[in-house]
C-alpha cells in the first residue's frame, strides 16, 4: 500500500485564477472548460478539501497561463502588483497551507526585477513563475537578464512554465490537427515543444552561464509541463523542505 512520506508534501505547480487578469485573456488563451475555471478561482475551502483528500500539505500558488506575460508595458507593472497583493491576502488567510510564486510584468524587465524583490522581501513569496515568452521575447534575450540577476541576488527560483506555442509554430506544426484536437496545442504536445525550446535556449544562453551557472536545474521531460531553476533557498528554512508533488 502506498504510504505518505514522512515529510510535508508540497505541490509546486498549483494554479489559481485572478478575475481581473483572466478577463484580459483572448483567443486560445481562454480556458474552454468552465468547470476548470471555477476550480481555479477557488482558493478556499473547496481547494483545501481537495488538498486534504490528496494528502497535500501545502500548495505554492501561481497564476494560470499566460499570467502577465502578454500584458503591454504601459499597464503591466501596476497590474502585476495588484495581482500579487491579492494573492498575498489569499495566502495570509491560510499561511500553513499556501505559499506563492509571483506574477511578473516581463514587458518591463527592470520593473519585473523590482516586483520580484518586493514580493519576496515584503510579501514572503518563494520566487516567481514565467509562462511562455515575455511578450514575444525569448527569456535568453539580454533584455530579460535583470530578472534572473535579481533572482540570483535574492536566491529564489524562477519557475519556467509552458504556454501556448507561437502562432507561426501552430501554423507549421499543428494546423492539420488543432481544430479537431485542441489539447494538442497544450499539455498533449504543444507545451512540451514550447518549454523544451525555451529551456534549451535559456540553459545555453549567456544569462544562464553568467547568472545561474551554479544552480541545479530540472529539465522538462517528454511528459513534464515545466522546468524550474532551483536555488539554495529551496532547501532553506524560508522555503519549506518538501517532497514535490
C-alpha positions in Angstrom: 0.0 0.0 0.0 1.2 3.5 -0.9 2.0 5.4 2.2 2.6 9.1 2.7 6.3 10.1 3.1 7.4 11.2 6.5 7.9 14.8 5.2 5.5 17.5 4.1 4.0 17.1 0.6 4.3 20.5 -1.1 2.8 20.8 -4.6 4.7 23.4 -6.7 2.6 23.8 -9.9 -0.7 24.8 -8.4 -2.6 27.4 -10.4 -5.3 29.8 -9.4 -7.2 32.4 -11.4 -7.4 36.1 -10.6 -10.6 37.5 -12.1 -9.1 40.8 -13.3 -6.3 39.1 -15.1 -8.2 36.2 -16.8 -10.7 38.9 -18.1 -7.8 40.1 -20.3 -7.3 36.6 -21.9 -8.3 36.3 -25.5 -8.3 33.6 -28.2 -6.6 30.4 -27.4 -5.5 31.6 -24.0 -9.1 31.5 -22.8 -9.8 28.2 -20.9 -12.6 26.5 -22.8 -13.8 24.4 -19.8 -15.9 26.4 -17.4 -15.6 23.8 -14.6 -11.9 24.2 -14.6 -12.1 28.0 -14.4 -14.5 27.6 -11.5 -12.0 25.4 -9.6 -9.1 27.7 -10.5 -11.0 30.7 -9.0 -11.4 28.8 -5.6 -8.6 29.4 -3.2 -10.7 28.5 -0.1 -12.5 25.6 1.5 -13.1 23.5 -1.6 -9.4 23.7 -2.6 -8.4 22.8 1.0 -10.7 19.8 1.0 -9.2 18.6 -2.2 -5.7 19.0 -0.8 -6.6 17.1 2.3 -8.2 14.3 0.2 -5.0 14.0 -1.9 -2.6 14.3 1.0 -1.2 17.7 0.0 0.1 19.7 3.0 0.9 22.9 1.1 0.4 24.4 -2.4 2.7 27.0 -3.9 0.2 29.0 -5.8 0.9 30.6 -9.2 -1.4 32.2 -11.7 -2.7 30.2 -14.6 -1.1 30.7 -18.1 -0.3 33.0 -19.7 -0.4 35.1 -16.5 1.1 38.6 -17.0 3.4 37.6 -19.9 1.2 39.2 -22.6 0.3 42.4 -20.8 1.6 45.6 -22.5 4.2 47.6 -20.8 2.0 50.6 -20.0 -0.3 48.6 -17.7 1.8 45.5 -16.7 3.6 46.9 -13.7 0.6 48.1 -11.7 -1.4 45.1 -12.9 1.1 42.6 -11.6 1.4 44.5 -8.3 -2.4 44.3 -7.8 -2.4 40.5 -8.6 0.4 39.8 -6.3 -1.1 41.8 -3.4 -4.4 39.9 -3.8 -2.5 36.6 -3.8 -0.7 37.6 -0.6 -4.1 38.2 1.0 -5.3 34.7 0.0 -2.1 33.2 1.4 -2.4 35.1 4.6 -5.8 33.5 5.2 -4.2 30.0 5.2 -0.4 30.6 5.8 0.3 27.0 6.7 -1.4 25.7 3.6 -0.5 28.2 0.8 2.7 29.9 -0.4 3.2 31.9 -3.6 5.1 32.4 -6.8 4.9 36.0 -8.1 3.5 37.1 -11.4 6.0 39.4 -13.1 5.5 42.3 -15.5 8.0 40.9 -18.0 7.3 43.6 -20.6 9.3 45.9 -18.3 12.2 43.7 -17.1 13.6 46.3 -14.7 10.3 46.7 -13.0 9.8 42.9 -13.1 13.0 42.5 -11.1 11.8 45.1 -8.6 8.4 43.3 -8.3 10.2 40.0 -7.7 12.2 41.8 -4.9 9.1 43.2 -3.4 7.1 40.0 -3.4 9.9 38.0 -1.9 11.1 40.5 0.8 7.8 42.2 1.7 5.2 39.5 0.9 7.2 36.4 1.6 6.8 34.8 -1.8 9.1 31.9 -2.7 10.1 33.1 -6.2 8.2 33.7 -9.4 6.7 31.9 -12.4 7.0 33.0 -16.0 4.7 31.5 -18.6 6.0 31.2 -22.2 7.8 34.1 -23.9 7.8 37.6 -22.4 5.6 39.5 -24.8 7.2 37.5 -27.7 10.7 37.9 -26.3 12.8 34.7 -25.6 14.0 34.6 -22.0 17.6 34.3 -23.0 17.4 37.8 -24.6 19.6 40.3 -22.8 16.6 42.5 -22.1 15.3 39.8 -19.7 18.6 39.3 -17.8 17.8 41.8 -14.9 15.0 39.4 -13.8 17.4 36.5 -13.5 20.1 38.6 -11.9 17.7 39.7 -9.2 16.6 36.2 -8.6 20.2 35.2 -8.1 20.7 38.0 -5.6 17.6 37.0 -3.7 18.4 33.3 -4.0 15.0 32.3 -5.2 13.8 30.2 -8.1 12.2 31.3 -11.4 9.8 28.6 -12.5 9.6 28.4 -16.3 6.1 27.2 -17.2 4.9 26.4 -20.7 2.4 28.4 -22.6 0.6 28.3 -26.0 3.0 27.8 -28.9 3.7 30.9 -31.0 1.3 31.4 -34.0 3.9 30.5 -36.7 4.6 27.3 -34.8 0.9 26.5 -34.6 0.5 27.1 -38.3 3.5 24.9 -39.2 3.2 22.1 -36.6 -0.4 21.7 -35.6 -2.8 23.2 -38.1 -3.8 19.8 -39.5 -5.0 18.6 -36.1 -5.6 21.6 -33.8 -9.2 22.2 -34.7 -10.2 18.6 -34.0 -7.8 18.0 -31.1 -7.2 21.4 -29.4 -5.5 19.7 -26.4 -2.5 19.0 -28.8 -1.7 22.7 -28.5 -1.5 22.3 -24.8 -0.3 19.6 -22.5 -0.6 16.7 -25.1 2.1 18.1 -27.3 2.4 21.9 -27.8 3.5 22.6 -24.2 6.3 20.1 -24.3 7.7 21.5 -27.6 7.4 25.1 -26.3 9.0 24.6 -22.9 11.8 22.4 -24.3 12.8 25.1 -26.8 12.7 27.8 -24.1 14.6 25.7 -21.6 17.3 24.8 -24.1 17.7 28.4 -25.1 17.8 29.5 -21.5 20.3 26.9 -20.5 22.5 27.6 -23.5 22.3 31.4 -23.2 24.8 33.7 -21.6 22.3 34.7 -19.0 22.3 31.2 -17.6 26.1 30.9 -17.7 26.6 34.3 -16.1 23.8 34.3 -13.6 22.6 30.8 -13.0 25.6 28.6 -13.8 26.0 27.4 -10.2 22.4 26.4 -9.9 20.8 23.0 -10.3 18.1 22.8 -12.9 15.2 20.5 -13.5 14.7 20.0 -17.2 11.4 19.2 -18.9 10.9 15.6 -19.9 8.6 14.3 -22.6 5.8 14.3 -20.1 6.6 17.2 -17.8 4.9 20.6 -18.2 7.5 22.8 -16.7 11.1 23.4 -15.8 12.3 25.0 -12.6 15.7 26.5 -11.8 16.4 25.8 -8.1 18.2 27.8 -5.5 19.8 27.3 -2.2 16.6 28.8 -0.7 14.6 25.8 -1.9 16.4 23.9 0.9 16.4 26.8 3.4 14.1 27.5 6.4 12.4 30.3 4.4 11.1 27.9 1.8 9.7 24.7 3.4 11.6 21.5 2.7 9.5 19.3 0.5 8.8 16.2 -1.5 7.3 18.0 -4.5 4.1 16.6 -5.9 
